Amino acid sequence: MSILSGKKVLLGISGGIAAYKTATLVRCFVKAGAEVRVVMTPASKDFITPLTLSTLSKNPVYSSFFDNDNQNKVWNNHVDLGLWADLMLVAPATANTLSKMANGISDNFLLACYLSAKCPIYFAPAMDLDMYKHTSTKKSIAKLQSFSNNMIPAESGELASGLVGEGRMAEPENIVAFIENDILSKLPLKNKTVLLTAGPTYESIDPVRFIGNRSTGKMGYALANTAASLGAKVILISGPSFEKVNNSSIDIIKVESADEMYNAVHQYYDDVNIAIATAAVSDYKPESVVDRKIKKKDAKLQIDLIPTKDILASMGKTKKNQFLVGFALETNDELVNAQSKLKRKNLDMIVLNSLQDKGAGFATLTNKITIIDKNNSIKEFELKSKEAVAKDIFDSILNKCNIK
C-alpha cells in the first residue's frame, strides 16, 4: 500500500500545455489511495476541462472564489482548502505561477490556496527550455525552496516548441514516486522495525473447546497501522482475530496458543527496535489436552491448569537495545498494579487501561489509557478512538526513546 493512502492531496494546475498530463496524475493519486481535490487557474482550462478532472477525482474542481453560473453564489473558501490538505502539489508550475508563488502575489484562487496552505508544498516546473534556464525562473525556484517548498525537477525531452532539452514536467508516475519517497525519507521510523503482539491466545482443552478471553486485537492492529504509517517495518504476531491490515510494510504471523506466540516473539525479538506487547495472553493452559471431544456428564468436570510462559517477562529479561512497551488491563488498584508490572518485567513504558472506565478494554472501538514510563512519569489521556490512542502511544514512544 502506498504511503499516500488516506492522504488528502490538493492539486493546483496552472496554464501550461503540460496540464493535459494532470488527468493521468489525478488517476495515479487516486490509485495510490489518496483523496484529490483540484484547483485550476483560469488559463489552465484552455488545456484540460474541469469536467475531466472532477470525474477522475470524484470531487468538484475549483477555479474561482465564486461560481458565476450559480445564481445563489457561495464563496469557495481557499483557507478551508489550504487547511484540508495533507500536501499540496502545483503541477504544472509555469514560470508565471512560480514567480507569483515566490513573491506572494495572490491574483487567482490557486495562489490564494497556496498562501493559505499549512501542509508540505511540492511544485513541478513545466516550461520551454530557455524559460526554464532564465535567471528569473532560477531565482523563483531558489526562493520557493528557501520557503521549504519541494521542487520535483523538470525532465529532459521534446518540448512543445519543438526544442529538445530540460523543461518538461516530470511524468505523472515519477511525480507520485517522488512525493512518496520524500514522505518516506522524513518519517521517524524509516528503516526501523517494530514488533507487536495482538489479540487473544487460545489454549486447547480438547479438539473443540479452548480457554480464551474477549480480546479482539483492535488495539494491536491499530498500533501496527500507525507504526507502518510512521515508516516502520512491522512484525505483527497475532492471536485469533478478525481484524485486517492492508499495508505491505506489515508482516502478520498468525498464532493460536501462548507457546506459539512465545516462540514467534523470540524468533524476531533480537533484531527489532521497538517491541509492544498488546496481546491478551492466557495466563494458564490445561495441563493436558484431551484428544477427543469431552462428552457432557452430570458429574463435575475438573481441568487442571498450569501457568503459560510469561512472554513479556522473557522479553524484559533478554532486552538489549529494544524499547519495550507492555500493556496492563486492570480492574482494581490499577496504577499500583501497572507500576509493579513495569518494574518487575523490566519495561521502558507501560500502557494502563481499566475496565472501570466506560468505553475502554476489549471489543470496543475506543480506549482510555494512562502511560507510565520507567522514570514513573505518568500521563493520563481522555477517551479516544483506538486509532487516536495508537497515535498517542507512538508519540510518547518517540518522545521517550532514543532510536538510532
C-alpha positions as CSV (number, residue, x, y, z in Angstrom):
1,M,0.0,0.0,0.0
2,S,1.3,3.5,-0.9
3,I,2.3,5.9,1.9
4,L,-0.2,8.2,0.1
5,S,-3.2,6.0,1.1
6,G,-5.6,8.1,3.0
7,K,-3.7,11.4,2.3
8,K,-5.6,14.5,1.2
9,V,-3.9,15.9,-1.9
10,L,-4.6,19.4,-3.2
11,L,-3.6,19.6,-6.8
12,G,-3.1,23.1,-8.3
13,I,-2.9,23.3,-12.1
14,S,-1.6,26.3,-13.9
15,G,-1.9,27.3,-17.6
16,G,0.7,25.3,-19.5
17,I,0.5,22.6,-22.1
18,A,1.6,20.0,-19.6
19,A,-1.8,20.5,-17.9
20,Y,-3.0,17.7,-20.2
21,K,-0.9,15.2,-18.1
22,T,-2.9,16.0,-14.9
23,A,-5.7,13.6,-15.9
24,T,-3.2,10.8,-15.5
25,L,-1.7,12.4,-12.4
26,V,-5.1,12.5,-10.7
27,R,-5.6,8.9,-11.5
28,C,-2.2,8.0,-10.1
29,F,-3.0,9.7,-6.8
30,V,-6.4,8.0,-6.6
31,K,-4.9,4.6,-7.4
32,A,-2.4,5.2,-4.5
33,G,-5.4,5.7,-2.2
34,A,-5.3,9.5,-1.9
35,E,-8.3,11.8,-1.9
36,V,-7.7,14.5,-4.5
37,R,-9.2,18.0,-4.9
38,V,-8.2,20.1,-7.9
39,V,-7.7,23.9,-8.1
40,M,-7.2,25.3,-11.6
41,T,-6.1,28.7,-12.8
42,P,-8.5,30.2,-15.5
43,A,-5.8,29.7,-18.1
44,S,-5.3,26.0,-17.3
45,K,-8.9,25.3,-18.5
46,D,-7.7,26.0,-22.1
47,F,-5.7,22.8,-21.9
48,I,-7.9,20.4,-19.9
49,T,-11.5,20.6,-18.8
50,P,-12.7,20.8,-15.2
51,L,-15.3,18.1,-16.1
52,T,-12.5,15.6,-16.8
53,L,-10.7,16.3,-13.5
54,S,-13.9,16.3,-11.4
55,T,-14.9,13.0,-12.9
56,L,-11.5,11.4,-12.2
57,S,-11.1,12.9,-8.7
58,K,-14.8,12.4,-7.8
59,N,-14.7,15.9,-6.3
60,P,-15.7,19.4,-7.5
61,V,-13.0,21.4,-9.3
62,Y,-12.3,24.9,-8.1
63,S,-11.0,27.8,-10.2
64,S,-12.6,31.0,-8.7
65,F,-13.8,32.4,-5.5
66,F,-17.4,32.4,-6.8
67,D,-19.3,30.2,-9.3
68,N,-20.5,32.8,-11.8
69,D,-23.1,30.3,-13.2
70,N,-24.7,29.8,-9.8
71,Q,-27.5,32.3,-9.0
72,N,-27.1,31.5,-5.3
73,K,-23.4,32.3,-5.2
74,V,-21.4,30.6,-2.4
75,W,-17.9,31.7,-1.6
76,N,-15.3,29.0,-2.3
77,N,-13.1,29.1,0.8
78,H,-9.4,29.0,-0.1
79,V,-8.5,28.9,3.6
80,D,-10.5,25.7,4.2
81,L,-8.9,24.0,1.2
82,G,-5.5,25.0,2.3
83,L,-6.1,23.6,5.8
84,W,-7.8,20.5,4.4
85,A,-4.8,19.2,2.5
86,D,-2.1,16.9,3.8
87,L,0.0,18.1,0.9
88,M,-0.3,20.5,-2.0
89,L,1.2,20.0,-5.4
90,V,1.3,22.6,-8.1
91,A,1.7,20.8,-11.5
92,P,2.4,22.1,-14.0
93,A,4.0,25.1,-12.3
94,T,4.6,27.6,-15.1
95,A,7.2,30.4,-14.9
96,N,4.4,32.9,-14.3
97,T,2.9,30.9,-11.4
98,L,6.3,30.2,-9.9
99,S,7.1,33.9,-9.9
100,K,3.8,34.7,-8.2
101,M,4.2,32.0,-5.6
102,A,7.7,33.2,-4.8
103,N,6.6,36.8,-4.4
104,G,3.3,36.3,-2.6
105,I,1.1,37.6,-5.4
106,S,-2.4,36.3,-5.0
107,D,-4.4,37.2,-8.1
108,N,-6.2,33.9,-8.6
109,F,-7.8,31.1,-6.5
110,L,-4.9,28.7,-6.8
111,L,-2.4,31.2,-5.4
112,A,-4.8,32.1,-2.6
113,C,-4.9,28.4,-1.7
114,Y,-1.1,28.2,-1.9
115,L,-0.6,31.1,0.5
116,S,-3.2,29.6,2.9
117,A,-1.7,26.0,3.0
118,K,-0.1,24.8,6.1
119,C,1.0,21.5,4.6
120,P,4.1,20.4,2.7
121,I,4.2,22.0,-0.8
122,Y,5.5,20.4,-3.9
123,F,5.9,22.0,-7.3
124,A,6.7,20.5,-10.7
125,P,8.0,23.2,-13.1
126,A,7.0,23.0,-16.8
127,M,8.1,25.4,-19.5
128,D,10.2,25.8,-22.5
129,L,14.0,25.3,-22.4
130,D,15.0,29.0,-22.3
131,M,12.3,29.9,-19.8
132,Y,13.5,27.2,-17.5
133,K,17.1,28.4,-17.7
134,H,16.2,32.1,-17.3
135,T,17.7,33.8,-14.3
136,S,14.3,35.0,-13.1
137,T,13.0,31.4,-13.1
138,K,16.0,30.2,-11.2
139,K,15.5,32.9,-8.6
140,S,11.8,32.0,-8.2
141,I,12.7,28.3,-7.7
142,A,15.5,29.1,-5.2
143,K,13.2,31.4,-3.3
144,L,10.5,28.8,-3.1
145,Q,13.0,26.2,-1.9
146,S,14.1,28.6,0.8
147,F,10.5,28.5,2.0
148,S,10.9,24.7,2.4
149,N,8.8,24.1,-0.8
150,N,9.9,20.9,-2.6
151,M,10.8,21.0,-6.3
152,I,10.1,18.0,-8.4
153,P,12.8,18.5,-11.1
154,A,11.8,19.0,-14.7
155,E,12.8,16.3,-17.1
156,S,14.6,16.5,-20.5
157,G,12.9,15.7,-23.8
158,E,11.0,17.1,-26.6
159,L,9.2,20.4,-25.7
160,A,6.1,22.0,-27.1
161,S,8.2,24.5,-29.1
162,G,9.9,21.6,-30.9
163,L,13.1,22.1,-29.0
164,V,14.7,19.3,-27.1
165,G,16.0,19.9,-23.6
166,E,15.2,20.4,-19.9
167,G,11.8,21.9,-19.0
168,R,9.3,19.0,-19.5
169,M,7.1,18.5,-16.4
170,A,8.0,15.2,-14.8
171,E,5.8,12.3,-15.8
172,P,2.8,11.7,-13.5
173,E,4.2,8.3,-12.3
174,N,7.5,10.0,-11.5
175,I,5.8,12.8,-9.6
176,V,3.9,10.4,-7.4
177,A,7.0,8.3,-6.8
178,F,9.0,11.5,-5.9
179,I,6.4,12.5,-3.3
180,E,6.2,9.0,-1.9
181,N,9.9,8.8,-1.5
182,D,10.1,12.2,0.0
183,I,7.5,11.5,2.6
184,L,9.1,8.2,3.5
185,S,12.5,9.7,3.9
186,K,11.2,12.1,6.5
187,L,9.2,9.5,8.6
188,P,10.6,9.0,12.1
189,L,10.6,5.2,12.0
190,K,12.1,4.8,8.5
191,N,14.4,1.8,8.4
192,K,13.3,0.7,11.9
193,T,11.5,-2.5,12.9
194,V,8.6,-2.7,15.3
195,L,7.4,-6.0,16.8
196,L,3.8,-6.1,18.0
197,T,1.7,-8.8,19.7
198,A,-2.0,-8.6,19.4
199,G,-5.3,-10.4,20.1
200,P,-6.0,-13.3,22.4
201,T,-4.4,-16.7,22.7
202,Y,-6.5,-19.9,22.8
203,E,-5.4,-22.8,24.9
204,S,-7.0,-26.1,23.8
205,I,-9.0,-28.3,26.2
206,D,-9.9,-30.8,23.6
207,P,-10.3,-30.7,19.8
208,V,-13.4,-28.5,20.1
209,R,-13.0,-26.3,23.2
210,F,-10.5,-23.9,24.4
211,I,-9.7,-21.4,27.2
212,G,-9.5,-17.8,25.8
213,N,-10.5,-14.2,26.5
214,R,-12.5,-11.4,25.0
215,S,-9.7,-9.6,23.2
216,T,-10.4,-8.7,19.6
217,G,-6.9,-7.4,18.6
218,K,-8.3,-4.0,17.7
219,M,-5.7,-2.0,19.7
220,G,-2.8,-4.1,18.5
221,Y,-3.8,-3.8,14.8
222,A,-4.3,0.0,15.2
223,L,-0.8,0.2,16.6
224,A,0.5,-1.8,13.7
225,N,-1.1,0.5,11.1
226,T,0.2,3.6,13.0
227,A,3.8,2.1,13.1
228,A,3.6,1.4,9.3
229,S,2.4,5.0,8.6
230,L,5.5,6.3,10.5
231,G,7.7,4.4,8.1
232,A,8.4,1.2,10.2
233,K,8.6,-2.4,9.1
234,V,6.1,-4.1,11.3
235,I,6.1,-7.7,12.5
236,L,2.6,-8.3,13.9
237,I,2.3,-11.6,15.8
238,S,-1.4,-12.1,16.2
239,G,-3.6,-14.5,18.0
240,P,-7.0,-15.3,16.6
241,S,-8.6,-12.1,15.3
242,F,-10.9,-10.8,12.6
243,E,-9.1,-7.5,12.3
244,K,-7.3,-6.8,8.9
245,V,-4.4,-4.8,7.7
246,N,-3.7,-3.7,4.1
247,N,-0.2,-2.2,4.4
248,S,2.7,-4.0,2.7
249,S,5.0,-2.9,5.5
250,I,3.1,-5.2,8.0
251,D,4.0,-8.8,8.1
252,I,1.4,-10.8,10.0
253,I,2.3,-14.0,11.8
254,K,-0.7,-15.9,12.9
255,V,-0.5,-18.0,16.1
256,E,-3.0,-19.5,18.4
257,S,-1.5,-20.6,21.7
258,A,0.7,-18.8,24.2
259,D,3.5,-21.2,23.4
260,E,3.3,-20.4,19.7
261,M,3.3,-16.7,20.4
262,Y,6.3,-17.1,22.8
263,N,8.3,-18.9,20.1
264,A,7.3,-16.4,17.3
265,V,8.3,-13.4,19.5
266,H,11.7,-14.8,20.3
267,Q,12.3,-15.6,16.6
268,Y,12.3,-11.9,15.8
269,Y,12.8,-10.0,19.1
270,D,16.6,-9.7,19.0
271,D,16.5,-7.7,15.7
272,V,13.8,-5.1,16.4
273,N,14.0,-1.5,17.6
274,I,10.6,-1.3,19.4
275,A,8.5,-4.1,20.9
276,I,4.9,-3.5,22.0
277,A,3.1,-6.4,23.8
278,T,-0.6,-5.7,23.4
279,A,-1.7,-9.3,23.2
280,A,-4.0,-10.7,26.0
281,V,-2.0,-13.8,26.5
282,S,-3.7,-16.6,28.5
283,D,-2.1,-16.9,32.0
284,Y,-3.0,-20.6,32.3
285,K,-3.4,-23.6,30.0
286,P,-4.7,-27.1,30.6
287,E,-2.0,-29.4,31.9
288,S,-3.1,-32.0,29.3
289,V,-5.2,-31.8,26.2
290,V,-7.7,-34.5,25.6
291,D,-7.5,-35.9,22.1
292,R,-11.3,-36.5,21.7
293,K,-14.2,-34.2,22.5
294,I,-15.2,-34.4,26.1
295,K,-18.7,-35.6,26.5
296,K,-21.1,-33.9,28.8
297,K,-21.9,-35.7,32.0
298,D,-23.8,-34.9,35.2
299,A,-20.7,-35.0,37.3
300,K,-18.5,-32.0,37.7
301,L,-15.6,-31.6,35.2
302,Q,-12.2,-30.7,36.6
303,I,-9.5,-29.3,34.4
304,D,-6.0,-28.9,35.9
305,L,-4.4,-25.7,34.7
306,I,-0.7,-24.8,34.7
307,P,0.9,-21.4,34.0
308,T,1.9,-20.4,30.5
309,K,5.2,-18.9,29.7
310,D,5.4,-15.2,30.6
311,I,6.2,-13.7,27.2
312,L,6.6,-10.1,28.4
313,A,8.8,-11.1,31.3
314,S,11.1,-13.0,29.0
315,M,11.3,-10.0,26.6
316,G,12.3,-7.8,29.6
317,K,14.9,-10.3,30.8
318,T,16.6,-10.6,27.3
319,K,16.2,-7.0,26.4
320,K,19.3,-5.3,24.8
321,N,18.6,-2.1,23.0
322,Q,14.9,-2.6,22.3
323,F,12.4,-0.1,23.6
324,L,9.9,-2.4,25.3
325,V,6.3,-1.4,26.0
326,G,3.7,-3.5,27.9
327,F,0.0,-3.2,28.5
328,A,-1.8,-3.6,31.8
329,L,-5.6,-4.2,31.8
330,E,-6.7,-3.8,35.4
331,T,-9.9,-4.0,37.4
332,N,-8.7,-2.7,40.7
333,D,-5.6,-0.9,42.2
334,E,-4.9,0.0,38.6
335,L,-2.0,2.4,39.0
336,V,-0.2,0.3,41.7
337,N,-0.5,-2.9,39.7
338,A,0.7,-1.2,36.5
339,Q,3.7,0.3,38.2
340,S,4.6,-3.0,39.7
341,K,4.4,-4.7,36.3
342,L,6.5,-2.0,34.7
343,K,9.3,-2.7,37.2
344,R,9.0,-6.5,37.5
345,K,9.2,-7.0,33.8
346,N,11.9,-4.5,33.0
347,L,9.8,-2.4,30.7
348,D,10.5,1.1,29.3
349,M,6.9,2.1,29.3
350,I,3.5,0.6,30.2
351,V,0.1,1.5,28.9
352,L,-2.6,1.1,31.5
353,N,-6.3,0.8,30.8
354,S,-9.0,0.0,33.3
355,L,-12.2,-2.0,32.9
356,Q,-13.7,0.6,35.4
357,D,-13.6,3.2,32.5
358,K,-16.6,3.0,30.3
359,G,-15.5,2.6,26.6
360,A,-12.1,1.0,27.5
361,G,-10.9,-2.5,27.2
362,F,-11.9,-5.4,25.0
363,A,-14.2,-5.4,22.0
364,T,-14.7,-1.6,21.9
365,L,-13.8,1.0,19.3
366,T,-12.4,3.3,21.9
367,N,-9.9,3.2,24.7
368,K,-8.9,5.3,27.7
369,I,-5.2,5.0,28.7
370,T,-2.6,6.2,31.2
371,I,1.0,6.0,30.1
372,I,3.7,5.4,32.7
373,D,7.4,5.3,31.9
374,K,10.4,3.8,33.8
375,N,11.0,7.1,35.5
376,N,7.5,6.9,36.9
377,S,6.3,9.8,34.7
378,I,2.5,9.5,34.4
379,K,0.3,10.9,31.7
380,E,-3.5,10.4,31.5
381,F,-5.4,10.6,28.3
382,E,-9.1,11.1,27.6
383,L,-11.4,8.5,25.9
384,K,-10.5,8.3,22.2
385,S,-10.8,6.0,19.2
386,K,-8.2,3.2,19.3
387,E,-6.6,4.8,16.2
388,A,-6.1,8.1,18.0
389,V,-4.9,6.1,21.1
390,A,-2.3,4.4,18.9
391,K,-1.0,7.8,17.7
392,D,-0.7,9.0,21.3
393,I,1.2,5.8,22.2
394,F,3.7,6.3,19.4
395,D,4.0,10.0,20.1
396,S,5.0,9.0,23.7
397,I,7.4,6.3,22.4
398,L,9.2,8.7,20.0
399,N,9.4,11.3,22.8
400,K,11.0,8.9,25.3
401,C,13.2,6.5,23.2
402,N,16.4,7.2,21.5
403,I,16.3,5.2,18.3
404,K,19.4,5.2,16.1
